Amino acid sequence: MTSISLDSAAPASLDVDAIVIGVIPTGPGDGSGGSGSGSGQGSDTASAPRVAGADGLDEALGGTLGAALKALGATGKAGEVTKLPTLGAVPAGVIVAVGLGEGSGGAFSAEDLRRAAGAGLRALAGTRRVAVALPATAPEEIEAVALGALLGNYSFGAYRTGDRPEPVAEITVVADGDGVPVERARTLAEAVALVRDLVNTPPSDLNPEDLSGAAERIAGETGLAIEVLDEKALVEGGYGGLVGVGQGSVNPPRLVRLAYTHPEASKTLALVGKGITFDSGGLSLKPTDAMDWMKSDMGGAAAVLGALSAIARLKPKVNVVGYLALAENMPSGTAQRPSDVLRVYGGKTVEVLNTDAEGRLVLADALVRAGEDSPDLLVDVATLTGAQLVALGTRTTGVMANDDEVREKVVAAADRAGEASWGMPLPDELRKGLDSAVADIANVSGERWGGMLVAGIFLREFVPDGVRWAHLDIAGPSFNKGEPYGYTPKGGTGAATRTLVQIAEDLAAGIL
C-alpha cells in the first residue's frame, strides 16, 4: 500500500530516492534560466526550460540544472519526462523533470498538475521514496498533485509472474498546508484504483456473481446498504432486459442496489451503471478485433461502485443510490434472438433487432427501478456505443440529458473533476428510427447515423416523467488500448468515477 504525505521542507533537503519537478518552456532570448524563483543564469541556458515550483533545487545543484536539462533535450513541453542524476549534490539520487507546458497566463490548471505528477510517478516505477515538487499552493492544487501522483503510481500485476517493477512505496507532496487535500486525493485514488482493477480483471474471474460479490465486500467496508437480486428474483420481478441479455450465458445476471444516506440530506442522487462483464455480442456476434477488450464493458457499473465507495468516505450531504445492472452477453442455444420481444421492468416492451445492443436493455430495467427511489437527479454511465468513439474519440465522454441545463452542469462537473466530456444533443427526429412493428420500441434504429444519440434517446424512454436525467457514454474513455499518458495507464482507466463523485457533491451543494 502506497503511503502519501505532505511536507513543506525544501525539496533539496528531503531524504528521498527521487524528486519530481515541473519545467516550463523558455523562449529564445529569455535569460531567466533554470529556477522558477527568477534567479538568472548565464546566456548558455537562455533557451533552457525553467523549473516551476521546486525552489532552491537549482542552487543546491550549483546552478547547473537548466544547462543539464537543455543538454538532455528537455523543452518543458507538456508530458515530456527527463531524468538526470544529482551525483550526490542532494540526498535524492535522481531528478525527474516533467514538462508542464505553457499553462495559461503563467498559471497551471489542476489537470496540468495531475498529469505532470502522474507522468513523473509512472517514470519511477520500482523506486521506493519519491517527493513531488510541483507549483502547488492552493488546496485544490495540492489535491491535484497528490491525486495525479497516486493515479500515475497505479499498476495491475495480479496475473504477472516473475520480477516486475513495484509501485512507489512512499510519496511526499512538497507544499505548505494541512493534510485534508491529500486525504481527499487518497480517497478518490483508491476509488479509481478499484474501478481499474475490476475492469482489468479477466472475465473468467469476474462474472456477474463475482462483481456483485465485490460490491458486497465494498459495502461491508464502507457501511453502504446493499441488496442483490439473483436470476430467480429478476424473473419474478419482471426485469426482462437483464434476464434476456443474460439467458445465453451459464453465468446468470444480477441487479445490485447500493445506498448511502446522510442524516442531513434533503436530495437524492440515483446512479445506474451498465455491467456487461463480457460482451461477445450474443448471436449478433462481434468480430474478433472488437471483442478482445470487451471485459471492459462493465466499466459503467464499476464506476458507480467506485464512486459510491468514495462518497461513503467523503460523506457529502446527499443521499445516493447506485444500481449495477450485471449480465454476461454470450451466444448459445438459450441466447435471445434477433426479433425476440422483451418486457422490461415496468412493463414496456422492446423488440431486440440486434443482440449486440444489449447494454441499453439492462439499463432500461435499472433506470425504471431507480425512478422508484424518487431521485432529484438520475445519472447513468455506460460503455454503450462504438459511435461514441467515432464522434468523440477515445478520451472524451459524451454527455446527453433530458434537460439542457443538467447536461451543461454535468459537463462542468466532469471538467472540475479532470475528466474530458462534451455535451451532445438528443434530436427528437431520431426517435422515429426506433419504432417497432410489434413492440413499444426497438433496441436499434434502421439508420446507421447518430448511433450514440439514438442510444441516448432509447434510454430516455425509460426515465420516469419529471425526473432530471443525464447519460454518460464512456465507451472510449473507459479503456486505454494505447500507450500510458499522464496519470492514465494502459487498460482500465476508471473513467467517470471522479465525475460521479463531483456530481454528488454538486447536488449536495445545490449546484446541480
N, C-alpha and C positions, 0 to 999 in steps of 0.2 A: 504494500500500500504506500503510495507516494505521500509524503508529508509536504505541506506548504506553509510558509510563514512570512511575516513582514519584518523588515529590518531597515532602519534609517541610516545605518553606518555607511561610510564611503565605500563604494564598490571595491576600490583597490585594497581595502583593509580586510575584506571578508575571507574567511578560511573556507574556500570552496574549490572545486576542481575546475570550474569553468565559469565565465561571465558572459552573458548575452547582452550586447549593447545595440542601440539603434544608430544607424548612419543615414544621412540625407545628402542628396546631390549638392555639389557646389559648381556653379557655372565658371567658365573660363574667366580669368582675371579677378576672381573673388579670392582675396588672400586671407579670408578668415580662418582657413586651415582646419586643424583637426579637432578642436574642442568646442563643444556646444556652449561653453561659458563665455566664448568670444575671445579668448586669449589667442593671439595671432601666431602664425608660423611663417616660415620663410616662403619665398616665391616658388621654391621647388615643390611645394604642396598646394600650389594655387588652385588646381582643379581636383584635389583630393576630396573625397566625401567627408562631411563633418559629423562628429559624434553628437548625438542628441540624447541628453539625459544623464549620461554616466560622468558626472562632474568629478574632476580630479584624476581620472584614469590616465589621460594623456600625459599629465605632469608626472605621474608615478612611473610612466614608461619613458621618461626622459624627453618628452615632446616628439616622439618618433611615430606615434600611432597613425597620423594622417599620411605620412610618407609610406609607411608599411602597407596601409590599405590601398593606396594608389599603386604601389608596386605589384600588389597581388591582383590588380584589375578591378577592385571594388568601385562601384559607381554610386551606390545609395539607392538604386532602383528598387522599387517595392518587391519584397520577397527574395531578393538576392542574399545569399549567405556566403560569408567569407570567414575562414578560420585562420588564426595566426597564433603562434606560441608567444608566451610572455618571457621566456628564458629566465625565469626566476625573479623578475623585477617586482612581481606581486605574488601573493600566495596562490592565486589561481594559475593553473598551468596553461590554460587556453582562453582566448577571447573569440567569441563568435559574433561577428558584426552582421546585423540583418538590416537590409535596406528598408526604410520606411517610405520611400518615395517623396514626392514634393509636398504632400499634405495640402492643406487649404489655408492660405494666408499664414503659413508658418506653424499652423496647429495640426494635430493629428486626431482623426476620429477614433472612437473606441474600436471600430473594426480594424483600422490601421494597426492599432496596438495589439489587438487579439492575434491578427495574422502574423505580425512580426514575432511575437512571443512564441506562437506555435511553431513557426519555421525554425526558430532558434532551438527549441527543445527537440524537434524532430532530428536536427543535425547532431544531437548529443546523446542519442540512444547508447546505453552502456555506461554512461557517466554517472557517478554517484551523487555528487552535490553540485547544484547549479544556482547561480544568482542571476536574476533578470533585472537589468538596469536600463529601463526604457523611460522616456519622458512622461511620467505619470505623477500627478499631484492631487487632482480631484478624486473623490471616492469612486466615481464611475470609471475613471481612467485606471485606477489601481485594480478595480474589479476586472476590467478588460484584460489587463496584463496577466493577472492571475488565472483568469479563465482560459485565455489563449494558451498559456503555458501548460495548463493541465490537459486541455484538449489535444494539444500537439504532442503531449507525452504519452498518449494512448497507444497501446498495441494489443493485438489479439493473437495470442500464441497457444491457445488451448489444444490445437491439433498438430503442433510442430514438435519434432523430436530433435535431440542434439542441441548444440550450442546455438543461442540466438541472443541478440542484443537485448538487455533488460531495460525497461523504462528508467528514467532518472528517479532516484530514491528520495532526494530532498531538494525542494525548490524554495529559494528565498527571493521574494519580490522586494527590490530596493526602493523604498518610498517611506515618507512620513505619513502617519495616520494610525487609526485603530484597526483591529482585525475583522471588522464587520464585512467590508467588501471581499476580503479573502475567503471568509466563511461562506458567503453567498456564492462566490465563484466555485468553491468546493462542492456545494450542493448541486449547482447546475451541471458541473462537470461529471459528477457521479451519475446524474440522471442521463446525460448524453452517453456516457460510457455503457450504462445498462442497455440503452437502445442499440448502440453499436454492437455490443456483444450478442444480443438477440438476433439482429439482422445478419451478423456474420456466422451464426451457428448453422451447420448443415441441416437441411430439412429432415434428414434421417434421425436427428436428435432434437427436433423442435416441431412436433406436430401440434394440432390444436390442444390436445390434452396437456402436452408439455408446456405450452405457452400459458395456458390457464393455471398450471401449477406454478410457473414463475410469478404470475400475478398474485397467487395466494401467498407465496413467500414474501413478496414486496409488501403486500397488505399487512402481513404479520409483523414485519419490521417497522412499518411506519404508522400503524394504527388505522389504516383505511378499512372501512367496511367492505365486504366482498360477497357477491352472490354469483354462483356459476350454474348455468343451465346446461345439462348434458343433452345428448341426442334425443332421449326419450322426452325430456321436458320441452325441447324445441318442437317436437312433433305435436305434443299435447297443447302447446301454447300457440300453435299456428304460425311458426316462424318459417314460412315456406322458402324464403330466399336462402337462408343458411342450410336448411335441410336439402334443398335442391342442389346447391353447389357442392355440398359435402357428400352426397349419396354415392358418388363414384369412387370414393376412397375407403380403404379399410380403417383409416383414422377419422372417427366421426367429429362433427363440428361442435363448437361450444360458443356460448354467449356469456361474457363476463361483465358484471356490473361492479364498479368500484365507486366508493363515495367518501368524500372529505367534507366535513361540516365544521363550521366555525360558529361559536355561540353568539357572536355579534353580527353575523352576516344577514343582509337583507336581500341579496340577489343570488341567483343560481346559474351556474355555467354548466352546460352539458357538452361533453366531448365524445365523439364517436370515431373509432379507428378501424380501418379495413385491415383484417388479419388473415390473409391467404398465405398459409405457411409454406406452400409451394404451389405455383401456378403453371401447370402443363398446358393450359388452355382447354382442358377437358376434351370432348370429342372434336371440338374446333381446334385441333392441336396446333400449338405454336411451332415454328421452325426452330431448329436446334440453336441457332445463334441468338434467338430471342428468349430461349428458355434457361440458358446456363446461369443466369443471375436471378432467377425467379424465387430463390429463397428470400429475397428482399421484399417480396410482395406483402409481407406482414409489417412493413415499416410504419404504416399509419397507426396500427394497434400498438406497436412497440412505443411509438412517440407518445401516445395517450398514457400508457403505463408509466413511461419515464417522467412525463410532465406531472402526473399525479404523485409520484414518489417525491418530486421536488416540492410541489405545492404543500404536501403534508408536512414537510420540514420547514418551509418558509412561512407557512401559516397566514396567508392573506385573508382578509375579512370577506370571504365569499364562499358559498357552498359550491362544490364541484362534484359532478357525477361523470364517470367515464365508462364507455361501453367498448369492449373489444369483441368484434364480430369475427370469429375464428373458424376457418374451414380449410381443407386441402382440396384443390381442384384437379381431379385426376380422371383419365379415361378408363372405363371398364364396362362390363356388361350391365352394371347398375347405374351408370352415369346418366345425368339428364341429357336429353337430346335436343338439338335444334328443332324448334316448333313445339316443344313442351310448353305448358302454361303453369306458372306457379302462382299460388295465392300467398302473398307476403303478409307479415304481421299487420293487423288492422283490416285485412280483407281485400285490398286492391289486387287485381290480377295482372300478371306480367307474362307476355309471350317471349320466350327465350329464342331469339333468332341466331345468337352466337354465344356459345358456352364460354368463350374467352372474354366476354364482357360480364364477368362474374362478380367483380368487386362491388359494382353498383347494386347487385341483388342482395348481398349480405348487408350492405349499408342501408338498404331500404328497410329491412327488418329493424335494424338498430336505431335508425332515425325516428321511425314511428314510436318505438318503445321509449326513446329518450324524450320524446314530446310529452309523455305521461308524467315526467318529472317537473313539468311547467317551468322550463328554464327561461331566464331572461335573455339568454343568448345560447344558440346551438351551433357548434363548430364541428365539422367532420374533416378528417385528414386521411388521405389515401394515395397510394401509388396506383393511380386509376387509369391513365391513358398514355399510350405511346404518342398521341397527338400533343401532349404537354411538352415532350422533348422536341418535337418538330417546331412548335410555336415558340418556346422559351429556352430551349437548350437544357443542359444537364445541371445547372446550378440555381435556376430561378423558379420558385414555386408560383403556380398560377392560383390566384385568389378570386373566387366568384361568390356572389351573395344575392339574397333577395331584397337587399336594401343597399343603395349606393353608399350611404354614409357608413354603414357597417363594413362594407368592402374596403373603403379607404382607411378606416381606423384599424382594421386588421392588418393591412399593408404597412401602416405606420408602426404598429406594434412589432411586426416582423423586422422592420428596419431598425428599431431600437434594440431588438434582441440580437441583431447582427446577422439576420438571415435574409437573403435576397428574395424578393417576391414582386409580383406585378399583378395589378388588378385587371380582371378580364370581364367582358360583358356576358349576359345571358340573353341573347336576342330571341324574342318571343316567336319569331317566324320559324325558328329551328324546331319548335315543339311538334309541328305537323309531321316531321320525319319520323317521329316515334309512335305515330298512330298504328294500331294493330287491327287486323280484320276480325280477330277472335277474342282479344283481351282488352283490358283497360289501357294498356300501354305496352310497347315493345321495348326490349332492352338495348337495341341498337337502331340507328337510322339507316334508311336505304341510301342516303347520301354519304359520301366519304369525307366531306368538308366539315371543318369545325368540330372535330371529334371531342376535344376537351370540353368545349362549350355544351355540346349535346349531352355529354355525361353529366355535367352540372345541371342541365335542365331536367334530365331524368331524376336526379336526386331531389331536386326542388319539389317534385310531385309528392314526395313523402314527408315533407316538412309540414308540421301542423300549421293551420292558419293562424296568423297573428304572431308567430314565433320568429324572431330575428335569427337569421342563419347565414353562415359562411362555410364555404367549401374550399379546402386546400388540396391541390393536386401536386403531390411531391414525387411523381414517377421518376423524374431525373435526379433531383437533389438527394434522394434517399440513399443512393448507392453510387460510389465513385469508381467507375471502371478504369479510369486513367491513373496518372501518377499522383502521389500526395501533393498537396499545396497548402500553404499557410498552416492552419491547425487541423486541416481536413485530411484524414488518412485514405488510403485505398480501401475499398469495401464499404461497409456500413458507415454512414456519416452522422446519424442521429438527427437528421433534418426534421424541423418543425417542433422539436421538443422545447427549445427555448422560446419559440414563438407562442406556444400554448401556455407556458408559464406566464409570459408577459401579458397575454390576453386575460388570464385570470386576475393578475394584479391590476390591469387597467379596468376591468369590470368592478373590482373591489373599490377602486379609486374614483369611480364614476366617469371615467374617460370613455368607456365603451357602453 
